[in-house]
Each structure stands twice: as structure tokens, then as C-alpha cells.
Amino acid sequence: MDVFIVVLPWAYLLVAVIFLTMTLLEGWANHDGWTLARLSGAVACIFWPLTAVVLLVHILASAAALRQA
């Protein structure tokens, strides 16, 4: 199994957890409730790396198809 495929989910999780923690701590420090901005920030923390994952999977699939051709 490719090391990159094993490491990528852990890197994704680490980045998402770090930014989600920062978002939650910022709201806690400001004594804010769950505003639309905080909720949007939490959702963005979880889903923004997904764009990179989809792009990398597409690149790997395209490269594999070119090697077979």
C-alpha cells in the first residue's frame, strides 16, 4: 500500500482538528453562542481539506489511466 494513501487521512484529520479547536476556543474566549459565523467556521474546518483529497484522488486516477494506455 502506498504510504501517501495511509498518511493522507491522518494529515487531513490533524489539520481539521487543529482548525476546529481554534474555532471553538475563539468562540469560547469571546463568550459567543453558536452564531452563523461560528457554525460556518466549524463546517469549513471539517470540509475544506476534502477539496484537496478529491483533487489528489483525481490526479492519482488520471496518472494510473495514462500509465495503462
VEXNU-451056 format. One record per atom (N, C-alpha, C, O, CB): x, y, z; residue in one letter; atom name; residue number from 1. Coordinates in Angstrom, 2 decimals. Glycine has a CB too. Layout:
VEXNU-451056
X X	Y Y	Z Z	resn A	name CA	resi NUM
...
END
This chain:
VEXNU-451056
X 0.85	Y -1.18	Z 0.00	resn M	name N	resi 1
X 0.00	Y 0.00	Z 0.00	resn M	name CA	resi 1
X 0.89	Y 1.24	Z 0.00	resn M	name C	resi 1
X 1.92	Y 1.28	Z 0.67	resn M	name O	resi 1
X -0.96	Y 0.00	Z 1.22	resn M	name CB	resi 1
X 0.49	Y 2.21	Z -0.74	resn D	name N	resi 2
X 1.25	Y 3.44	Z -0.85	resn D	name CA	resi 2
X 1.21	Y 4.21	Z 0.47	resn D	name C	resi 2
X 0.15	Y 4.37	Z 1.08	resn D	name O	resi 2
X 0.71	Y 4.31	Z -2.00	resn D	name CB	resi 2
X 2.36	Y 4.68	Z 0.91	resn V	name N	resi 3
X 2.47	Y 5.42	Z 2.16	resn V	name CA	resi 3
X 1.63	Y 6.69	Z 2.11	resn V	name C	resi 3
X 1.03	Y 7.10	Z 3.10	resn V	name O	resi 3
X 3.94	Y 5.77	Z 2.47	resn V	name CB	resi 3
X 1.57	Y 7.31	Z 0.93	resn F	name N	resi 4
X 0.82	Y 8.55	Z 0.77	resn F	name CA	resi 4
X -0.66	Y 8.34	Z 1.10	resn F	name C	resi 4
X -1.29	Y 9.20	Z 1.72	resn F	name O	resi 4
X 0.97	Y 9.07	Z -0.65	resn F	name CB	resi 4
X -1.21	Y 7.22	Z 0.68	resn I	name N	resi 5
X -2.63	Y 6.92	Z 0.93	resn I	name CA	resi 5
X -2.86	Y 6.69	Z 2.42	resn I	name C	resi 5
X -3.94	Y 7.00	Z 2.92	resn I	name O	resi 5
X -3.08	Y 5.70	Z 0.12	resn I	name CB	resi 5
X -1.89	Y 6.17	Z 3.12	resn V	name N	resi 6
X -2.02	Y 5.93	Z 4.56	resn V	name CA	resi 6
X -1.87	Y 7.23	Z 5.34	resn V	name C	resi 6
X -2.60	Y 7.46	Z 6.31	resn V	name O	resi 6
X -0.99	Y 4.91	Z 5.04	resn V	name CB	resi 6
X -0.95	Y 8.09	Z 4.93	resn V	name N	resi 7
X -0.66	Y 9.32	Z 5.66	resn V	name CA	resi 7
X -1.72	Y 10.39	Z 5.41	resn V	name C	resi 7
X -2.02	Y 11.18	Z 6.31	resn V	name O	resi 7
X 0.72	Y 9.85	Z 5.26	resn V	name CB	resi 7
X -2.29	Y 10.43	Z 4.22	resn L	name N	resi 8
X -3.22	Y 11.49	Z 3.86	resn L	name CA	resi 8
X -4.42	Y 11.61	Z 4.80	resn L	name C	resi 8
X -4.73	Y 12.73	Z 5.22	resn L	name O	resi 8
X -3.71	Y 11.26	Z 2.46	resn L	name CB	resi 8
X -5.11	Y 10.53	Z 5.16	resn P	name N	resi 9
X -6.24	Y 10.69	Z 6.09	resn P	name CA	resi 9
X -5.82	Y 11.22	Z 7.45	resn P	name C	resi 9
X -6.54	Y 12.00	Z 8.06	resn P	name O	resi 9
X -6.95	Y 9.37	Z 6.26	resn P	name CB	resi 9
X -4.65	Y 10.80	Z 7.94	resn W	name N	resi 10
X -4.18	Y 11.30	Z 9.24	resn W	name CA	resi 10
X -3.84	Y 12.78	Z 9.17	resn W	name C	resi 10
X -4.12	Y 13.53	Z 10.10	resn W	name O	resi 10
X -2.96	Y 10.50	Z 9.71	resn W	name CB	resi 10
X -3.24	Y 13.20	Z 8.07	resn A	name N	resi 11
X -2.93	Y 14.63	Z 7.90	resn A	name CA	resi 11
X -4.22	Y 15.43	Z 7.80	resn A	name C	resi 11
X -4.32	Y 16.50	Z 8.39	resn A	name O	resi 11
X -2.06	Y 14.85	Z 6.64	resn A	name CB	resi 11
X -5.18	Y 14.92	Z 7.07	resn Y	name N	resi 12
X -6.49	Y 15.57	Z 6.95	resn Y	name CA	resi 12
X -7.12	Y 15.74	Z 8.33	resn Y	name C	resi 12
X -7.60	Y 16.82	Z 8.68	resn Y	name O	resi 12
X -7.43	Y 14.76	Z 6.03	resn Y	name CB	resi 12
X -7.13	Y 14.67	Z 9.10	resn L	name N	resi 13
X -7.72	Y 14.70	Z 10.43	resn L	name CA	resi 13
X -7.00	Y 15.68	Z 11.34	resn L	name C	resi 13
X -7.64	Y 16.43	Z 12.08	resn L	name O	resi 13
X -7.71	Y 13.31	Z 11.05	resn L	name CB	resi 13
X -5.69	Y 15.69	Z 11.29	resn L	name N	resi 14
X -4.90	Y 16.59	Z 12.14	resn L	name CA	resi 14
X -5.21	Y 18.05	Z 11.82	resn L	name C	resi 14
X -5.44	Y 18.85	Z 12.73	resn L	name O	resi 14
X -3.41	Y 16.32	Z 11.96	resn L	name CB	resi 14
X -5.21	Y 18.41	Z 10.55	resn V	name N	resi 15
X -5.49	Y 19.79	Z 10.16	resn V	name CA	resi 15
X -6.92	Y 20.18	Z 10.55	resn V	name C	resi 15
X -7.14	Y 21.27	Z 11.07	resn V	name O	resi 15
X -5.29	Y 19.97	Z 8.64	resn V	name CB	resi 15
X -7.87	Y 19.30	Z 10.30	resn A	name N	resi 16
X -9.26	Y 19.60	Z 10.64	resn A	name CA	resi 16
X -9.44	Y 19.80	Z 12.14	resn A	name C	resi 16
X -10.13	Y 20.72	Z 12.56	resn A	name O	resi 16
X -10.19	Y 18.49	Z 10.14	resn A	name CB	resi 16
X -8.82	Y 18.95	Z 12.94	resn V	name N	resi 17
X -8.94	Y 19.05	Z 14.40	resn V	name CA	resi 17
X -8.28	Y 20.33	Z 14.91	resn V	name C	resi 17
X -8.83	Y 20.99	Z 15.79	resn V	name O	resi 17
X -8.32	Y 17.83	Z 15.08	resn V	name CB	resi 17
X -7.13	Y 20.68	Z 14.38	resn I	name N	resi 18
X -6.45	Y 21.90	Z 14.82	resn I	name CA	resi 18
X -7.31	Y 23.13	Z 14.55	resn I	name C	resi 18
X -7.52	Y 23.95	Z 15.44	resn I	name O	resi 18
X -5.09	Y 22.04	Z 14.11	resn I	name CB	resi 18
X -7.82	Y 23.26	Z 13.32	resn F	name N	resi 19
X -8.61	Y 24.44	Z 12.99	resn F	name CA	resi 19
X -9.97	Y 24.44	Z 13.67	resn F	name C	resi 19
X -10.48	Y 25.50	Z 14.02	resn F	name O	resi 19
X -8.79	Y 24.53	Z 11.50	resn F	name CB	resi 19
X -10.56	Y 23.28	Z 13.87	resn L	name N	resi 20
X -11.82	Y 23.21	Z 14.60	resn L	name CA	resi 20
X -11.62	Y 23.62	Z 16.05	resn L	name C	resi 20
X -12.44	Y 24.33	Z 16.62	resn L	name O	resi 20
X -12.42	Y 21.80	Z 14.52	resn L	name CB	resi 20
X -10.53	Y 23.17	Z 16.66	resn T	name N	resi 21
X -10.21	Y 23.55	Z 18.03	resn T	name CA	resi 21
X -10.00	Y 25.06	Z 18.14	resn T	name C	resi 21
X -10.48	Y 25.69	Z 19.08	resn T	name O	resi 21
X -8.96	Y 22.82	Z 18.52	resn T	name CB	resi 21
X -9.29	Y 25.63	Z 17.18	resn M	name N	resi 22
X -9.07	Y 27.08	Z 17.20	resn M	name CA	resi 22
X -10.39	Y 27.84	Z 17.08	resn M	name C	resi 22
X -10.60	Y 28.85	Z 17.75	resn M	name O	resi 22
X -8.12	Y 27.50	Z 16.07	resn M	name CB	resi 22
X -11.28	Y 27.36	Z 16.22	resn T	name N	resi 23
X -12.58	Y 28.00	Z 16.05	resn T	name CA	resi 23
X -13.40	Y 27.92	Z 17.34	resn T	name C	resi 23
X -14.01	Y 28.91	Z 17.75	resn T	name O	resi 23
X -13.35	Y 27.35	Z 14.90	resn T	name CB	resi 23
X -13.42	Y 26.75	Z 17.96	resn L	name N	resi 24
X -14.17	Y 26.59	Z 19.20	resn L	name CA	resi 24
X -13.59	Y 27.43	Z 20.33	resn L	name C	resi 24
X -14.35	Y 28.02	Z 21.10	resn L	name O	resi 24
X -14.20	Y 25.12	Z 19.60	resn L	name CB	resi 24
X -12.27	Y 27.48	Z 20.45	resn L	name N	resi 25
X -11.64	Y 28.28	Z 21.50	resn L	name CA	resi 25
X -11.87	Y 29.77	Z 21.30	resn L	name C	resi 25
X -12.04	Y 30.51	Z 22.27	resn L	name O	resi 25
X -10.15	Y 27.99	Z 21.55	resn L	name CB	resi 25
X -11.88	Y 30.21	Z 20.06	resn E	name N	resi 26
X -12.14	Y 31.62	Z 19.78	resn E	name CA	resi 26
X -13.55	Y 32.01	Z 20.23	resn E	name C	resi 26
X -13.73	Y 33.06	Z 20.85	resn E	name O	resi 26
X -11.97	Y 31.92	Z 18.27	resn E	name CB	resi 26
X -14.52	Y 31.19	Z 19.94	resn G	name N	resi 27
X -15.88	Y 31.46	Z 20.38	resn G	name CA	resi 27
X -16.02	Y 31.40	Z 21.88	resn G	name C	resi 27
X -16.74	Y 32.20	Z 22.47	resn G	name O	resi 27
X -16.84	Y 30.50	Z 19.74	resn G	name CB	resi 27
X -15.34	Y 30.45	Z 22.50	resn W	name N	resi 28
X -15.39	Y 30.32	Z 23.95	resn W	name CA	resi 28
X -14.77	Y 31.54	Z 24.63	resn W	name C	resi 28
X -15.30	Y 32.03	Z 25.62	resn W	name O	resi 28
X -14.67	Y 29.04	Z 24.40	resn W	name CB	resi 28
X -13.65	Y 32.02	Z 24.10	resn A	name N	resi 29
X -12.97	Y 33.18	Z 24.67	resn A	name CA	resi 29
X -13.82	Y 34.45	Z 24.54	resn A	name C	resi 29
X -13.76	Y 35.33	Z 25.40	resn A	name O	resi 29
X -11.61	Y 33.39	Z 24.00	resn A	name CB	resi 29
X -14.60	Y 34.55	Z 23.46	resn N	name N	resi 30
X -15.46	Y 35.72	Z 23.25	resn N	name CA	resi 30
X -16.83	Y 35.56	Z 23.91	resn N	name C	resi 30
X -17.66	Y 36.47	Z 23.82	resn N	name O	resi 30
X -15.63	Y 35.97	Z 21.77	resn N	name CB	resi 30
X -17.08	Y 34.43	Z 24.56	resn H	name N	resi 31
X -18.36	Y 34.14	Z 25.21	resn H	name CA	resi 31
X -19.52	Y 34.23	Z 24.21	resn H	name C	resi 31
X -20.61	Y 34.69	Z 24.55	resn H	name O	resi 31
X -18.60	Y 35.10	Z 26.38	resn H	name CB	resi 31
X -19.26	Y 33.78	Z 22.99	resn D	name N	resi 32
X -20.28	Y 33.78	Z 21.95	resn D	name CA	resi 32
X -21.06	Y 32.48	Z 21.98	resn D	name C	resi 32
X -20.54	Y 31.43	Z 22.38	resn D	name O	resi 32
X -19.65	Y 34.00	Z 20.56	resn D	name CB	resi 32
X -22.29	Y 32.55	Z 21.57	resn G	name N	resi 33
X -23.07	Y 31.34	Z 21.35	resn G	name CA	resi 33
X -22.73	Y 30.78	Z 19.98	resn G	name C	resi 33
X -21.74	Y 31.16	Z 19.36	resn G	name O	resi 33
X -24.59	Y 31.62	Z 21.49	resn G	name CB	resi 33
X -23.58	Y 29.89	Z 19.52	resn W	name N	resi 34
X -23.36	Y 29.31	Z 18.19	resn W	name CA	resi 34
X -23.99	Y 30.22	Z 17.15	resn W	name C	resi 34
X -25.12	Y 30.02	Z 16.72	resn W	name O	resi 34
X -23.96	Y 27.88	Z 18.09	resn W	name CB	resi 34
X -23.23	Y 31.23	Z 16.75	resn T	name N	resi 35
X -23.69	Y 32.14	Z 15.70	resn T	name CA	resi 35
X -23.50	Y 31.47	Z 14.35	resn T	name C	resi 35
X -22.86	Y 30.43	Z 14.23	resn T	name O	resi 35
X -22.91	Y 33.49	Z 15.76	resn T	name CB	resi 35
X -24.07	Y 32.09	Z 13.32	resn L	name N	resi 36
X -23.92	Y 31.56	Z 11.97	resn L	name CA	resi 36
X -22.45	Y 31.55	Z 11.55	resn L	name C	resi 36
X -22.00	Y 30.63	Z 10.87	resn L	name O	resi 36
X -24.76	Y 32.37	Z 10.97	resn L	name CB	resi 36
X -21.71	Y 32.57	Z 11.95	resn A	name N	resi 37
X -20.29	Y 32.65	Z 11.61	resn A	name CA	resi 37
X -19.50	Y 31.51	Z 12.26	resn A	name C	resi 37
X -18.64	Y 30.91	Z 11.62	resn A	name O	resi 37
X -19.70	Y 34.00	Z 12.04	resn A	name CB	resi 37
X -19.79	Y 31.21	Z 13.53	resn R	name N	resi 38
X -19.09	Y 30.11	Z 14.20	resn R	name CA	resi 38
X -19.46	Y 28.77	Z 13.61	resn R	name C	resi 38
X -18.60	Y 27.91	Z 13.42	resn R	name O	resi 38
X -19.40	Y 30.11	Z 15.70	resn R	name CB	resi 38
X -20.72	Y 28.58	Z 13.31	resn L	name N	resi 39
X -21.16	Y 27.32	Z 12.71	resn L	name CA	resi 39
X -20.54	Y 27.15	Z 11.33	resn L	name C	resi 39
X -20.10	Y 26.05	Z 10.98	resn L	name O	resi 39
X -22.69	Y 27.27	Z 12.61	resn L	name CB	resi 39
X -20.51	Y 28.22	Z 10.55	resn S	name N	resi 40
X -19.87	Y 28.16	Z 9.22	resn S	name CA	resi 40
X -18.38	Y 27.85	Z 9.35	resn S	name C	resi 40
X -17.83	Y 27.09	Z 8.55	resn S	name O	resi 40
X -20.07	Y 29.48	Z 8.47	resn S	name CB	resi 40
X -17.73	Y 28.44	Z 10.33	resn G	name N	resi 41
X -16.31	Y 28.17	Z 10.56	resn G	name CA	resi 41
X -16.06	Y 26.72	Z 10.93	resn G	name C	resi 41
X -15.09	Y 26.12	Z 10.46	resn G	name O	resi 41
X -15.78	Y 29.07	Z 11.65	resn G	name CB	resi 41
X -16.92	Y 26.16	Z 11.77	resn A	name N	resi 42
X -16.76	Y 24.76	Z 12.16	resn A	name CA	resi 42
X -16.95	Y 23.83	Z 10.96	resn A	name C	resi 42
X -16.20	Y 22.88	Z 10.79	resn A	name O	resi 42
X -17.76	Y 24.40	Z 13.27	resn A	name CB	resi 42
X -17.96	Y 24.11	Z 10.15	resn V	name N	resi 43
X -18.19	Y 23.29	Z 8.96	resn V	name CA	resi 43
X -17.02	Y 23.42	Z 7.98	resn V	name C	resi 43
X -16.59	Y 22.43	Z 7.39	resn V	name O	resi 43
X -19.51	Y 23.70	Z 8.27	resn V	name CB	resi 43
X -16.52	Y 24.64	Z 7.81	resn A	name N	resi 44
X -15.39	Y 24.85	Z 6.90	resn A	name CA	resi 44
X -14.14	Y 24.13	Z 7.39	resn A	name C	resi 44
X -13.37	Y 23.60	Z 6.59	resn A	name O	resi 44
X -15.09	Y 26.34	Z 6.75	resn A	name CB	resi 44
X -13.93	Y 24.09	Z 8.70	resn C	name N	resi 45
X -12.77	Y 23.39	Z 9.26	resn C	name CA	resi 45
X -12.81	Y 21.90	Z 8.93	resn C	name C	resi 45
X -11.77	Y 21.28	Z 8.69	resn C	name O	resi 45
X -12.70	Y 23.58	Z 10.78	resn C	name CB	resi 45
X -13.99	Y 21.35	Z 8.91	resn I	name N	resi 46
X -14.13	Y 19.93	Z 8.64	resn I	name CA	resi 46
X -14.02	Y 19.61	Z 7.15	resn I	name C	resi 46
X -13.42	Y 18.61	Z 6.77	resn I	name O	resi 46
X -15.45	Y 19.42	Z 9.19	resn I	name CB	resi 46
X -14.61	Y 20.45	Z 6.30	resn F	name N	resi 47
X -14.73	Y 20.10	Z 4.89	resn F	name CA	resi 47
X -13.73	Y 20.74	Z 3.94	resn F	name C	resi 47
X -13.64	Y 20.30	Z 2.80	resn F	name O	resi 47
X -16.06	Y 20.45	Z 4.45	resn F	name CB	resi 47
X -12.96	Y 21.77	Z 4.36	resn W	name N	resi 48
X -12.07	Y 22.41	Z 3.37	resn W	name CA	resi 48
X -10.99	Y 21.47	Z 2.86	resn W	name C	resi 48
X -10.66	Y 21.54	Z 1.68	resn W	name O	resi 48
X -11.43	Y 23.63	Z 3.98	resn W	name CB	resi 48
X -10.41	Y 20.59	Z 3.69	resn P	name N	resi 49
X -9.38	Y 19.70	Z 3.13	resn P	name CA	resi 49
X -9.96	Y 18.66	Z 2.16	resn P	name C	resi 49
X -9.21	Y 18.05	Z 1.40	resn P	name O	resi 49
X -8.65	Y 18.99	Z 4.25	resn P	name CB	resi 49
X -11.26	Y 18.47	Z 2.20	resn L	name N	resi 50
X -11.87	Y 17.50	Z 1.30	resn L	name CA	resi 50
X -11.63	Y 17.86	Z -0.16	resn L	name C	resi 50
X -11.52	Y 16.97	Z -1.01	resn L	name O	resi 50
X -13.37	Y 17.39	Z 1.57	resn L	name CB	resi 50
X -11.56	Y 19.14	Z -0.46	resn T	name N	resi 51
X -11.25	Y 19.59	Z -1.82	resn T	name CA	resi 51
X -9.89	Y 19.07	Z -2.25	resn T	name C	resi 51
X -9.73	Y 18.59	Z -3.38	resn T	name O	resi 51
X -11.30	Y 21.12	Z -1.91	resn T	name CB	resi 51
X -8.91	Y 19.16	Z -1.37	resn A	name N	resi 52
X -7.57	Y 18.67	Z -1.69	resn A	name CA	resi 52
X -7.57	Y 17.16	Z -1.87	resn A	name C	resi 52
X -6.89	Y 16.64	Z -2.76	resn A	name O	resi 52
X -6.57	Y 19.06	Z -0.58	resn A	name CB	resi 52
X -8.32	Y 16.45	Z -1.05	resn V	name N	resi 53
X -8.39	Y 14.99	Z -1.16	resn V	name CA	resi 53
X -9.01	Y 14.58	Z -2.50	resn V	name C	resi 53
X -8.49	Y 13.69	Z -3.17	resn V	name O	resi 53
X -9.21	Y 14.40	Z 0.01	resn V	name CB	resi 53
X -10.09	Y 15.23	Z -2.89	resn V	name N	resi 54
X -10.74	Y 14.92	Z -4.17	resn V	name CA	resi 54
X -9.78	Y 15.20	Z -5.32	resn V	name C	resi 54
X -9.69	Y 14.41	Z -6.26	resn V	name O	resi 54
X -12.04	Y 15.73	Z -4.34	resn V	name CB	resi 54
X -9.08	Y 16.31	Z -5.26	resn L	name N	resi 55
X -8.12	Y 16.66	Z -6.30	resn L	name CA	resi 55
X -7.00	Y 15.63	Z -6.39	resn L	name C	resi 55
X -6.63	Y 15.22	Z -7.49	resn L	name O	resi 55
X -7.54	Y 18.06	Z -6.04	resn L	name CB	resi 55
X -6.46	Y 15.21	Z -5.27	resn L	name N	resi 56
X -5.37	Y 14.23	Z -5.28	resn L	name CA	resi 56
X -5.83	Y 12.87	Z -5.80	resn L	name C	resi 56
X -5.11	Y 12.21	Z -6.54	resn L	name O	resi 56
X -4.79	Y 14.08	Z -3.87	resn L	name CB	resi 56
X -7.02	Y 12.46	Z -5.41	resn V	name N	resi 57
X -7.55	Y 11.19	Z -5.91	resn V	name CA	resi 57
X -7.74	Y 11.26	Z -7.42	resn V	name C	resi 57
X -7.44	Y 10.30	Z -8.13	resn V	name O	resi 57
X -8.89	Y 10.84	Z -5.21	resn V	name CB	resi 57
X -8.23	Y 12.37	Z -7.91	resn H	name N	resi 58
X -8.40	Y 12.55	Z -9.36	resn H	name CA	resi 58
X -7.05	Y 12.51	Z -10.08	resn H	name C	resi 58
X -6.93	Y 11.88	Z -11.13	resn H	name O	resi 58
X -9.11	Y 13.89	Z -9.66	resn H	name CB	resi 58
X -6.05	Y 13.16	Z -9.52	resn I	name N	resi 59
X -4.71	Y 13.15	Z -10.12	resn I	name CA	resi 59
X -4.14	Y 11.73	Z -10.15	resn I	name C	resi 59
X -3.60	Y 11.30	Z -11.17	resn I	name O	resi 59
X -3.76	Y 14.09	Z -9.35	resn I	name CB	resi 59
X -4.27	Y 11.01	Z -9.05	resn L	name N	resi 60
X -3.75	Y 9.64	Z -8.99	resn L	name CA	resi 60
X -4.50	Y 8.73	Z -9.97	resn L	name C	resi 60
X -3.88	Y 7.89	Z -10.62	resn L	name O	resi 60
X -3.87	Y 9.09	Z -7.57	resn L	name CB	resi 60
X -5.81	Y 8.89	Z -10.07	resn A	name N	resi 61
X -6.59	Y 8.07	Z -11.01	resn A	name CA	resi 61
X -6.22	Y 8.40	Z -12.45	resn A	name C	resi 61
X -6.12	Y 7.49	Z -13.28	resn A	name O	resi 61
X -8.09	Y 8.28	Z -10.79	resn A	name CB	resi 61
X -6.02	Y 9.67	Z -12.76	resn S	name N	resi 62
X -5.63	Y 10.06	Z -14.11	resn S	name CA	resi 62
X -4.24	Y 9.52	Z -14.47	resn S	name C	resi 62
X -4.02	Y 9.07	Z -15.59	resn S	name O	resi 62
X -5.65	Y 11.59	Z -14.26	resn S	name CB	resi 62
X -3.33	Y 9.58	Z -13.52	resn A	name N	resi 63
X -1.98	Y 9.08	Z -13.76	resn A	name CA	resi 63
X -2.00	Y 7.57	Z -13.99	resn A	name C	resi 63
X -1.29	Y 7.06	Z -14.86	resn A	name O	resi 63
X -1.05	Y 9.42	Z -12.58	resn A	name CB	resi 63
X -2.82	Y 6.85	Z -13.23	resn A	name N	resi 64
X -2.92	Y 5.41	Z -13.41	resn A	name CA	resi 64
X -3.52	Y 5.07	Z -14.78	resn A	name C	resi 64
X -3.08	Y 4.12	Z -15.43	resn A	name O	resi 64
X -3.77	Y 4.78	Z -12.29	resn A	name CB	resi 64
X -4.50	Y 5.84	Z -15.21	resn A	name N	resi 65
X -5.11	Y 5.60	Z -16.52	resn A	name CA	resi 65
X -4.12	Y 5.88	Z -17.64	resn A	name C	resi 65
X -4.11	Y 5.17	Z -18.64	resn A	name O	resi 65
X -6.36	Y 6.47	Z -16.69	resn A	name CB	resi 65
X -3.29	Y 6.90	Z -17.49	resn L	name N	resi 66
X -2.29	Y 7.21	Z -18.51	resn L	name CA	resi 66
X -1.21	Y 6.14	Z -18.59	resn L	name C	resi 66
X -0.71	Y 5.84	Z -19.67	resn L	name O	resi 66
X -1.66	Y 8.58	Z -18.23	resn L	name CB	resi 66
X -0.84	Y 5.57	Z -17.44	resn R	name N	resi 67
X 0.17	Y 4.51	Z -17.43	resn R	name CA	resi 67
X -0.33	Y 3.26	Z -18.14	resn R	name C	resi 67
X 0.45	Y 2.54	Z -18.77	resn R	name O	resi 67
X 0.58	Y 4.16	Z -15.99	resn R	name CB	resi 67
X -1.62	Y 2.99	Z -18.05	resn Q	name N	resi 68
X -2.19	Y 1.80	Z -18.69	resn Q	name CA	resi 68
X -2.34	Y 1.99	Z -20.19	resn Q	name C	resi 68
X -2.35	Y 1.01	Z -20.94	resn Q	name O	resi 68
X -3.54	Y 1.46	Z -18.07	resn Q	name CB	resi 68
X -2.47	Y 3.22	Z -20.63	resn A	name N	resi 69
X -2.71	Y 3.48	Z -22.06	resn A	name CA	resi 69
X -1.46	Y 3.32	Z -22.89	resn A	name C	resi 69
X -1.49	Y 3.51	Z -24.10	resn A	name O	resi 69
X -3.25	Y 4.88	Z -22.26	resn A	name CB	resi 69
END
